Amino acid sequence: MKLRNVLFLALLLSGIIPLAISSLTLIHQNQDILKDAEREYLIREAGALSRDVNTDLLALRRELVQVGETIALPPGPADVGARLRQSWFSAYLPAFLHDRPDLRVLRVLDTGGAGPGFGVRGGAAEAALDAAFEQARRERAPAYRFAAGASGEPMAALAAPVEGAGGGRVIVEGLLKLRAVQEAFRGEARQGFGVFLIDRRGKLLWSNSGSAGRERALQESDVVRAFVRRPLTMTSQYTAVVGGRRQEMLAEVSAVEESGWGLVVQKPVDVAFAVVNQMVVNTILSTFVLVLLACVFALSVAKLVSLPIQRLAETSHEIAAGNFSRRVEAGGLGSELAELADDFNRMSLNLESHVQQLRQAAQANRELFIGSLRAFVAAVDAKDPYTRGHSERVAAVSRTIARQLSLAEEVQHKVWIGALLHDVGKIGVEDRILRKTGVLTPEEYEQMKLHTVMGADILSRIEQLKDVVPAVRWHHENWNGRGYPDGLKSEQIPLIARIVAVADCFDAITTNRPYQQAYSLQFAVETITKLTGSRFDAKVVTAFLRAFEAGEVRPAARSQVEARVAAQ
């Protein structure tokens, strides 16, 4: 093979291979970043919309209660019906309704259903108001019902009972147009961007999709089934058949706490990730153009570098043939090779700079990941002022125990993350149970124990956190098999869960709780030692004791919140 061809191929491959690797790497990283950004957008929009709806419903309930108190509490006739027939009150209701354009119906009734009312009558709205009235009268609590207006607009019917000063009771009803739901994403609806309202049982109340296929697919999706099991905010991807064509959908459900409904925002995956696909196409096209430029450059350089050597070979052949009048013309040979070396040095420098940028980006992603975990854990701990900072302290002690066990640095890091997230399932436990100052009832204790399973379910959906799920699910298992949730015993319990169990117990003993004051460090160590073999693994306790003797384990400093609670 001629030298020119060898140089051409060498130069071409030296440019194409790094370019292809860097392009593929950037495509993969940018895909993840853009997809995460689109999911975050969907989460923010669904959350903002559910908060707007919740705020409107809460404001409606307060206003209706205010109307009820206006008639029920002031001095006046003892009979509720007589109060409702007062002339000033009949004039008050239309004025109240006129000042609130989204409030379509306002009625104030006694328990027999009699009383003044103003606004639209009949149809689904009337039926919804009647159903809400019956529930409110029966349960003596505010009751919500959904109704669709004559033109299909979403409306919420609310019946709010108000107890009077003399023992009488009135029920104030209102029919509110859910303007925020109807107007949401109006301009993007033709792109498949849909808004759905479901009740607590997963039944579809209203949607703006206009597609029976999308509505049916949504009701059968994991996002609705998960909401029925537990009304939490979550994102899910599923397949819908629309017009005989399968279409991947991205959906986010967010709970409307006031009414118990769920609000789902949905968008086709191909629309949601259109920017991602465009980025891939642009990257491929730009890479192809660069490859063509590299071909032209390599061919030019190969010719330029090989020309002096070619002249040298031709002259040598003529001299060998007997033409001694020829002279070797080697001018420019050293200069060309020097320039070639400079090109490779510049290329290496560019590659090194690019790799360094990639490393910095990877480190930034790692720090963002850890920071996000800490922020999430802090949000969970903040639900209970007595345990604020608990997860961080347990994580620190768990890492110390893992280091005493001579575990690899990578394993120690996983132990730290598992301990940091061990109580993440408490986000699904009711605040009244978490903040209860007395002893939990058996039913409340059973609900509290579910935080291990809920936490494991949450983290198992995240591929990068699957290795730490055992710490979340089984950190309350006992060595003798009497723990929960699965009754594992001895070596059946993963080592990471055994480590977190000891650290969790230590922090619980040495911090103030609603049911106990913090004990001394020595008492905590003695208690953990006594529980060795029954509750804890002797190997893990031994490592904990070594850390304690080395001064690496310290009780948590009492926080301002704990001090304030204790002072009360």
C-alpha positions as CSV (number, residue, x, y, z in Angstrom):
1,M,0.0,0.0,0.0
2,K,1.3,3.4,-0.9
3,L,2.4,5.7,1.9
4,R,-0.2,8.3,0.8
5,N,-3.0,5.8,1.4
6,V,-1.6,4.7,4.8
7,L,-1.4,8.4,5.9
8,F,-4.8,9.1,4.6
9,L,-6.4,6.2,6.5
10,A,-4.4,6.9,9.7
11,L,-5.4,10.6,9.7
12,L,-9.0,9.8,8.9
13,L,-9.4,7.1,11.6
14,S,-7.6,9.3,14.2
15,G,-10.2,11.9,13.6
16,I,-13.3,9.8,13.2
17,I,-12.9,7.4,16.1
18,P,-12.7,10.1,18.9
19,L,-15.4,12.1,17.2
20,A,-17.7,9.1,17.1
21,I,-17.1,8.1,20.7
22,S,-17.6,11.7,21.9
23,S,-20.7,12.1,19.8
24,L,-22.3,8.9,21.1
25,T,-21.4,9.8,24.7
26,L,-22.9,13.3,24.4
27,I,-26.0,11.9,22.7
28,H,-26.6,9.5,25.6
29,Q,-25.9,12.2,28.3
30,N,-28.0,14.8,26.6
31,Q,-30.9,12.3,26.1
32,D,-31.0,11.7,29.9
33,I,-30.8,15.3,30.8
34,L,-33.5,16.4,28.3
35,K,-35.8,13.5,29.3
36,D,-35.4,14.3,33.0
37,A,-36.1,18.0,32.3
38,E,-39.3,17.0,30.4
39,R,-40.4,14.8,33.3
40,E,-39.7,17.6,35.8
41,Y,-41.8,20.0,33.7
42,L,-44.7,17.5,33.7
43,I,-44.3,17.1,37.5
44,R,-44.3,20.9,38.1
45,E,-47.3,21.5,35.8
46,A,-49.4,18.7,37.4
47,G,-48.4,19.9,40.9
48,A,-49.2,23.5,40.2
49,L,-52.6,22.6,38.6
50,S,-53.6,20.4,41.5
51,R,-52.6,23.1,44.0
52,D,-54.7,25.7,42.1
53,V,-57.7,23.4,42.1
54,N,-57.1,22.5,45.8
55,T,-56.8,26.2,46.6
56,D,-60.1,27.0,44.8
57,L,-62.0,24.2,46.6
58,L,-60.6,25.2,50.0
59,A,-61.6,28.8,49.4
60,L,-65.0,27.7,48.3
61,R,-65.5,25.6,51.5
62,R,-64.5,28.5,53.7
63,E,-66.8,30.9,51.9
64,L,-69.7,28.6,52.1
65,V,-69.0,28.1,55.8
66,Q,-68.9,31.8,56.2
67,V,-72.3,32.1,54.5
68,G,-73.7,29.4,56.9
69,E,-72.3,31.1,59.9
70,T,-73.8,34.4,58.8
71,I,-77.3,33.0,59.1
72,A,-76.8,30.3,61.8
73,L,-74.7,32.1,64.5
74,P,-76.1,35.6,65.0
75,P,-79.0,36.2,67.4
76,G,-82.3,35.5,65.8
77,P,-85.2,33.1,65.5
78,A,-84.5,29.7,67.0
79,D,-86.1,28.0,64.0
80,V,-83.7,27.5,61.1
81,G,-86.4,27.9,58.6
82,A,-87.4,31.2,60.0
83,R,-83.9,32.4,59.8
84,L,-83.6,31.4,56.2
85,R,-86.8,33.3,55.4
86,Q,-85.5,36.6,56.7
87,S,-85.6,39.3,54.0
88,W,-82.0,40.6,54.5
89,F,-80.7,37.1,53.9
90,S,-82.6,36.6,50.6
91,A,-80.9,39.8,49.3
92,Y,-77.5,38.8,50.7
93,L,-77.3,35.5,48.6
94,P,-77.6,37.1,45.1
95,A,-75.1,39.8,46.0
96,F,-72.7,37.1,47.3
97,L,-73.1,35.0,44.1
98,H,-72.7,38.1,41.8
99,D,-69.3,38.9,43.2
100,R,-68.0,35.4,42.4
101,P,-68.4,34.7,38.6
102,D,-67.1,31.1,38.9
103,L,-69.7,30.3,41.5
104,R,-72.7,29.1,39.5
105,V,-75.1,28.0,42.2
106,L,-75.5,29.0,45.9
107,R,-78.1,27.4,48.2
108,V,-78.7,27.6,51.9
109,L,-80.9,24.7,53.1
110,D,-82.1,23.3,56.4
111,T,-81.8,19.6,57.1
112,G,-85.1,19.0,55.4
113,G,-83.8,20.5,52.1
114,A,-85.8,23.7,52.2
115,G,-84.3,27.1,51.8
116,P,-83.3,29.8,49.3
117,G,-81.1,29.1,46.3
118,F,-79.8,31.0,43.3
119,G,-78.1,30.0,40.1
120,V,-78.4,27.3,37.3
121,R,-80.9,24.6,38.1
122,G,-81.5,21.1,36.7
123,G,-79.3,18.6,34.9
124,A,-76.1,16.9,36.2
125,A,-75.3,19.9,38.4
126,E,-78.6,19.6,40.3
127,A,-78.0,15.9,40.8
128,A,-74.5,16.5,42.0
129,L,-75.7,19.1,44.5
130,D,-78.4,16.8,45.8
131,A,-76.0,13.9,46.3
132,A,-73.5,16.2,48.1
133,F,-76.4,17.5,50.3
134,E,-77.4,14.0,51.3
135,Q,-73.9,13.0,52.2
136,A,-73.2,16.2,54.2
137,R,-76.5,15.8,56.1
138,R,-75.7,12.1,56.8
139,E,-72.0,12.5,57.7
140,R,-72.2,16.0,59.2
141,A,-69.0,16.9,57.2
142,P,-68.3,18.7,53.9
143,A,-69.1,16.6,50.8
144,Y,-67.8,17.0,47.3
145,R,-69.3,15.8,44.0
146,F,-68.2,16.4,40.4
147,A,-70.5,17.7,37.7
148,A,-70.1,18.5,34.1
149,G,-71.9,21.7,32.8
150,A,-74.1,21.9,29.8
151,S,-71.1,22.7,27.6
152,G,-68.9,20.1,29.2
153,E,-67.0,22.4,31.6
154,P,-65.8,20.8,34.8
155,M,-67.6,21.9,38.0
156,A,-67.3,20.9,41.7
157,A,-70.4,20.7,43.9
158,L,-69.8,21.2,47.6
159,A,-72.2,20.9,50.5
160,A,-70.9,22.3,53.8
161,P,-72.9,21.8,57.1
162,V,-72.8,24.6,59.6
163,E,-74.0,24.1,63.2
164,G,-76.0,27.0,64.6
165,A,-75.7,28.5,68.1
166,G,-79.1,27.1,69.1
167,G,-78.4,23.6,67.9
168,G,-79.9,24.1,64.5
169,R,-78.0,23.2,61.4
170,V,-77.9,24.6,57.9
171,I,-76.2,23.1,54.8
172,V,-74.7,25.6,52.4
173,E,-74.2,24.4,48.8
174,G,-72.1,25.8,46.0
175,L,-71.4,24.8,42.4
176,L,-67.9,26.1,41.4
177,K,-66.6,26.1,37.8
178,L,-63.1,24.6,37.8
179,R,-61.6,27.2,35.5
180,A,-58.0,26.2,36.1
181,V,-58.6,22.6,34.9
182,Q,-60.6,23.7,31.9
183,E,-58.1,26.3,30.7
184,A,-55.0,24.2,31.4
185,F,-52.9,23.5,28.4
186,R,-55.7,24.6,26.1
187,G,-53.1,25.6,23.4
188,E,-51.3,22.3,23.6
189,A,-54.4,20.0,23.5
190,R,-54.1,19.3,19.8
191,Q,-50.6,17.8,20.4
192,G,-52.1,15.2,22.7
193,F,-51.5,17.1,25.9
194,G,-54.4,16.0,28.1
195,V,-55.8,16.8,31.6
196,F,-57.9,14.2,33.4
197,L,-59.7,14.3,36.7
198,I,-60.3,11.0,38.5
199,D,-62.0,10.2,41.8
200,R,-60.5,8.2,44.7
201,R,-61.6,4.9,43.1
202,G,-59.9,5.7,39.8
203,K,-63.1,6.5,37.9
204,L,-62.7,9.2,35.2
205,L,-64.7,12.3,36.1
206,W,-63.6,14.7,33.3
207,S,-61.0,15.1,30.6
208,N,-60.1,17.4,27.7
209,S,-58.6,14.8,25.5
210,G,-61.7,14.1,23.4
211,S,-60.4,10.5,22.8
212,A,-62.1,7.5,24.2
213,G,-59.0,5.4,23.6
214,R,-56.8,7.7,25.6
215,E,-59.3,7.8,28.4
216,R,-59.7,4.0,28.5
217,A,-55.9,3.5,28.4
218,L,-55.4,6.0,31.2
219,Q,-58.0,4.2,33.5
220,E,-56.2,0.9,32.9
221,S,-52.7,2.3,33.4
222,D,-50.3,1.8,36.4
223,V,-50.5,5.5,37.3
224,V,-54.3,5.3,38.1
225,R,-54.0,1.9,39.8
226,A,-51.2,3.3,42.0
227,F,-53.3,6.3,42.9
228,V,-56.2,4.1,43.9
229,R,-53.9,2.1,46.2
230,R,-52.1,5.2,47.6
231,P,-52.9,8.8,46.6
232,L,-49.3,9.8,46.0
233,T,-47.7,12.0,43.3
234,M,-46.0,9.8,40.7
235,T,-45.0,9.7,37.0
236,S,-45.7,6.7,34.7
237,Q,-45.3,5.7,31.1
238,Y,-47.8,3.5,29.4
239,T,-49.2,2.5,26.0
240,A,-52.5,3.8,24.6
241,V,-54.3,2.7,21.5
242,V,-55.7,5.7,19.7
243,G,-57.4,5.3,16.3
244,G,-56.0,1.8,16.0
245,R,-52.4,3.1,16.5
246,R,-50.3,2.3,19.6
247,Q,-48.9,5.4,21.3
248,E,-46.6,5.7,24.3
249,M,-47.9,8.2,26.8
250,L,-46.2,10.0,29.7
251,A,-48.5,10.8,32.6
252,E,-48.1,12.5,36.0
253,V,-50.8,12.2,38.7
254,S,-51.1,14.6,41.6
255,A,-53.6,14.5,44.5
256,V,-56.2,17.2,45.1
257,E,-56.2,16.8,48.9
258,E,-59.3,18.9,49.6
259,S,-61.7,16.6,47.6
260,G,-59.7,13.4,47.4
261,W,-59.6,13.5,43.6
262,G,-56.6,13.0,41.5
263,L,-55.4,15.3,38.7
264,V,-53.5,13.6,35.8
265,V,-51.5,15.5,33.2
266,Q,-50.7,13.4,30.1
267,K,-48.5,13.9,27.1
268,P,-47.4,11.6,24.2
269,V,-43.9,10.4,24.6
270,D,-43.0,11.4,21.0
271,V,-44.2,14.9,21.7
272,A,-42.7,15.2,25.1
273,F,-39.3,13.9,23.9
274,A,-39.4,15.7,20.5
275,V,-36.5,17.9,21.6
276,V,-34.5,14.8,22.5
277,N,-35.1,13.3,19.0
278,Q,-34.2,16.6,17.3
279,M,-31.0,16.8,19.4
280,V,-30.0,13.2,18.2
281,V,-30.7,14.1,14.6
282,N,-28.7,17.4,14.8
283,T,-25.8,15.6,16.5
284,I,-25.7,12.9,13.8
285,L,-25.9,15.4,11.0
286,S,-23.1,17.6,12.5
287,T,-21.0,14.5,13.0
288,F,-21.5,13.5,9.4
289,V,-20.4,16.9,8.2
290,L,-17.3,16.8,10.4
291,V,-16.5,13.3,9.0
292,L,-16.7,14.7,5.4
293,L,-14.4,17.6,6.4
294,A,-12.0,15.1,8.1
295,C,-11.9,13.2,4.8
296,V,-11.0,16.2,2.8
297,F,-8.4,17.3,5.4
298,A,-6.8,13.8,5.6
299,L,-6.5,13.5,1.8
300,S,-4.9,16.9,1.5
301,V,-2.4,16.3,4.3
302,A,-1.6,12.8,3.0
303,K,-0.7,14.2,-0.4
304,L,1.3,17.0,1.1
305,V,3.3,14.8,3.4
306,S,3.9,12.0,0.9
307,L,4.9,14.3,-2.0
308,P,8.6,14.9,-0.8
309,I,9.0,11.2,-0.1
310,Q,7.6,10.4,-3.5
311,R,10.0,12.7,-5.2
312,L,12.8,11.1,-3.2
313,A,11.8,7.6,-4.3
314,E,11.6,8.7,-8.0
315,T,15.0,10.4,-7.9
316,S,16.5,7.3,-6.2
317,H,15.0,5.0,-8.9
318,E,16.6,7.2,-11.7
319,I,20.0,7.2,-10.0
320,A,19.8,3.4,-9.6
321,A,19.0,3.2,-13.3
322,G,22.2,5.1,-14.1
323,N,21.1,8.7,-14.5
324,F,23.7,10.1,-12.2
325,S,22.9,13.7,-13.2
326,R,19.8,13.6,-11.0
327,R,20.0,15.0,-7.5
328,V,17.9,14.2,-4.4
329,E,15.4,17.0,-3.7
330,A,14.3,16.5,-0.1
331,G,13.3,20.1,0.5
332,G,10.3,20.5,2.9
333,L,10.4,16.9,4.2
334,G,11.4,17.8,7.8
335,S,9.0,20.7,7.9
336,E,6.0,18.6,6.7
337,L,6.6,15.9,9.4
338,A,7.0,18.6,12.1
339,E,3.7,20.1,11.1
340,L,2.1,16.7,11.3
341,A,3.5,16.1,14.8
342,D,2.1,19.5,15.8
343,D,-1.3,18.5,14.5
344,F,-1.4,15.3,16.6
345,N,-0.2,17.2,19.7
346,R,-3.1,19.7,19.2
347,M,-5.5,16.9,18.7
348,S,-4.3,15.1,21.9
349,L,-4.7,18.4,23.8
350,N,-8.2,18.8,22.6
351,L,-9.1,15.3,23.5
352,E,-7.7,15.6,27.0
353,S,-9.7,18.8,27.5
354,H,-12.8,17.1,26.3
355,V,-12.3,14.1,28.6
356,Q,-11.7,16.5,31.6
357,Q,-15.0,18.3,30.8
358,L,-16.8,14.9,30.7
359,R,-15.3,14.0,34.1
360,Q,-16.4,17.3,35.6
361,A,-19.9,16.8,34.2
362,A,-20.0,13.3,35.7
363,Q,-18.9,14.7,39.1
364,A,-21.5,17.4,38.9
365,N,-24.2,14.8,38.2
366,R,-23.0,12.8,41.2
367,E,-23.2,15.8,43.5
368,L,-26.6,16.7,42.1
369,F,-27.8,13.1,42.7
370,I,-26.5,13.1,46.3
371,G,-27.9,16.6,46.9
372,S,-31.3,15.6,45.6
373,L,-31.3,12.5,47.9
374,R,-30.4,14.7,50.9
375,A,-33.1,17.2,50.0
376,F,-35.7,14.4,49.7
377,V,-34.7,12.9,53.0
378,A,-34.7,16.2,54.7
379,A,-38.3,16.7,53.5
380,V,-39.3,13.3,54.9
381,D,-37.6,14.0,58.3
382,A,-39.2,17.5,58.4
383,K,-42.6,15.8,58.8
384,D,-41.7,15.1,62.4
385,P,-39.8,17.8,64.4
386,Y,-38.6,15.1,66.9
387,T,-36.7,13.2,64.2
388,R,-35.3,16.0,62.1
389,G,-31.8,15.1,61.0
390,H,-32.3,11.5,62.1
391,S,-31.6,10.0,58.6
392,E,-28.3,12.0,58.3
393,R,-27.1,10.8,61.7
394,V,-28.0,7.2,61.1
395,A,-26.2,7.4,57.7
396,A,-23.0,8.7,59.4
397,V,-23.0,5.9,62.1
398,S,-23.8,3.3,59.5
399,R,-20.8,4.4,57.4
400,T,-18.6,4.2,60.5
401,I,-19.7,0.6,61.2
402,A,-19.1,-0.4,57.6
403,R,-15.6,1.1,57.8
404,Q,-14.9,-0.9,61.0
405,L,-16.1,-4.1,59.1
406,S,-13.4,-3.3,56.5
407,L,-15.9,-3.1,53.7
408,A,-14.9,-1.7,50.3
409,E,-15.2,2.1,49.8
410,E,-17.9,1.5,47.2
411,V,-19.9,-0.7,49.6
412,Q,-19.5,1.9,52.4
413,H,-21.0,4.5,50.1
414,K,-24.0,2.2,49.4
415,V,-24.4,1.6,53.1
416,W,-24.4,5.4,53.6
417,I,-27.1,6.0,50.9
418,G,-29.2,3.1,52.2
419,A,-29.1,4.5,55.8
420,L,-29.9,8.0,54.5
421,L,-33.0,6.7,52.8
422,H,-34.0,4.0,55.3
423,D,-37.1,6.0,56.6
424,V,-38.1,7.4,53.2
425,G,-41.3,5.3,53.3
426,K,-42.6,7.6,56.2
427,I,-43.6,10.1,53.5
428,G,-46.6,7.8,53.1
429,V,-47.5,7.6,56.8
430,E,-50.1,10.0,58.1
431,D,-48.8,13.1,60.0
432,R,-51.1,12.4,62.9
433,I,-49.3,9.0,63.5
434,L,-45.8,10.4,63.0
435,R,-46.4,13.3,65.4
436,K,-48.4,11.5,68.0
437,T,-47.0,12.3,71.4
438,G,-48.5,9.2,73.1
439,V,-48.2,5.5,72.6
440,L,-49.5,4.3,69.2
441,T,-52.6,2.1,69.1
442,P,-52.1,-1.4,67.5
443,E,-53.8,-0.1,64.3
444,E,-51.5,2.9,64.2
445,Y,-48.5,0.8,64.8
446,E,-49.4,-1.5,61.9
447,Q,-49.6,1.5,59.7
448,M,-46.3,2.8,61.0
449,K,-44.6,-0.5,60.2
450,L,-45.7,-0.2,56.5
451,H,-43.1,2.6,56.0
452,T,-40.5,-0.1,55.3
453,V,-42.5,-1.6,52.5
454,M,-43.6,1.8,51.1
455,G,-40.0,3.0,51.1
456,A,-38.8,-0.2,49.3
457,D,-41.6,0.2,46.7
458,I,-40.6,3.8,46.0
459,L,-36.9,3.1,45.6
460,S,-37.2,-0.2,43.7
461,R,-38.4,1.9,40.7
462,I,-35.1,3.7,40.5
463,E,-32.4,1.5,38.9
464,Q,-29.5,3.3,40.5
465,L,-30.9,2.6,44.0
466,K,-31.8,-1.1,43.8
467,D,-28.7,-2.1,45.8
468,V,-29.9,-0.1,48.8
469,V,-33.5,-1.3,48.8
470,P,-32.7,-4.1,51.3
471,A,-31.6,-1.5,53.9
472,V,-35.0,0.3,53.5
473,R,-37.2,-2.8,53.6
474,W,-35.4,-4.9,56.2
475,H,-33.8,-2.5,58.7
476,H,-36.5,-3.5,61.3
477,E,-35.9,-7.3,60.9
478,N,-34.5,-9.0,64.0
479,W,-31.7,-11.6,64.2
480,N,-34.1,-14.0,65.9
481,G,-36.7,-13.6,63.2
482,R,-39.2,-11.6,65.2
483,G,-38.9,-8.4,63.2
484,Y,-40.9,-7.0,60.4
485,P,-42.1,-6.8,57.6
486,D,-41.0,-10.3,56.4
487,G,-39.8,-12.1,59.5
488,L,-36.3,-12.7,58.2
489,K,-33.7,-14.1,60.6
490,S,-29.9,-14.3,61.0
491,E,-28.0,-14.4,57.6
492,Q,-31.3,-14.1,55.7
493,I,-31.1,-10.4,56.6
494,P,-28.8,-8.6,54.2
495,L,-25.7,-7.1,55.8
496,I,-26.6,-3.6,54.8
497,A,-29.9,-3.9,56.7
498,R,-28.2,-5.3,59.8
499,I,-25.8,-2.3,59.9
500,V,-28.6,0.3,59.5
501,A,-30.6,-1.5,62.2
502,V,-27.9,-0.9,64.9
503,A,-27.3,2.7,63.8
504,D,-31.0,3.4,63.8
505,C,-31.4,2.0,67.3
506,F,-28.5,4.0,68.6
507,D,-29.9,7.3,67.3
508,A,-33.4,6.5,68.6
509,I,-32.0,5.9,72.1
510,T,-29.8,9.0,72.2
511,T,-32.3,11.6,70.8
512,N,-35.5,13.0,72.3
513,R,-38.7,11.4,71.1
514,P,-42.4,12.2,71.9
515,Y,-42.5,9.2,74.2
516,Q,-39.0,9.4,75.8
517,Q,-36.2,11.7,76.7
518,A,-32.8,11.0,75.2
519,Y,-30.7,8.5,77.2
520,S,-27.0,8.7,77.8
521,L,-24.4,7.3,75.3
522,Q,-23.3,4.6,77.8
523,F,-26.9,3.4,78.2
524,A,-27.3,3.2,74.4
525,V,-24.2,1.1,74.1
526,E,-25.3,-1.2,77.0
527,T,-28.7,-1.6,75.4
528,I,-27.4,-2.5,72.0
529,T,-24.9,-5.0,73.6
530,K,-27.8,-6.7,75.5
531,L,-29.8,-7.1,72.3
532,T,-26.9,-8.9,70.5
533,G,-28.0,-12.3,69.3
534,S,-31.7,-11.6,69.7
535,R,-32.2,-8.4,67.7
536,F,-28.7,-7.6,66.3
537,D,-25.9,-9.4,64.5
538,A,-23.0,-9.9,66.9
539,K,-20.5,-9.1,64.1
540,V,-22.1,-5.8,63.4
541,V,-22.4,-4.9,67.2
542,T,-18.7,-5.8,67.6
543,A,-17.8,-3.3,64.8
544,F,-20.1,-0.7,66.4
545,L,-18.3,-1.2,69.8
546,R,-14.9,-0.8,68.2
547,A,-16.0,2.5,66.6
548,F,-17.4,3.6,70.0
549,E,-14.1,2.8,71.8
550,A,-12.2,4.7,69.1
551,G,-14.4,7.7,69.7
552,E,-15.9,7.6,66.2
553,V,-19.5,7.3,67.5
554,R,-21.1,10.3,69.2
555,P,-24.7,11.0,70.3
556,A,-26.7,13.6,68.3
557,A,-26.6,17.2,69.5
558,R,-30.0,18.3,70.7
559,S,-31.6,20.5,68.0
560,Q,-33.4,23.7,68.7
561,V,-36.7,22.1,67.7
562,E,-36.2,19.3,70.2
563,A,-35.3,21.8,72.9
564,R,-38.3,23.9,72.2
565,V,-40.6,20.8,72.3
566,A,-39.1,19.6,75.5
567,A,-39.6,23.0,77.1
568,Q,-43.3,22.9,76.3
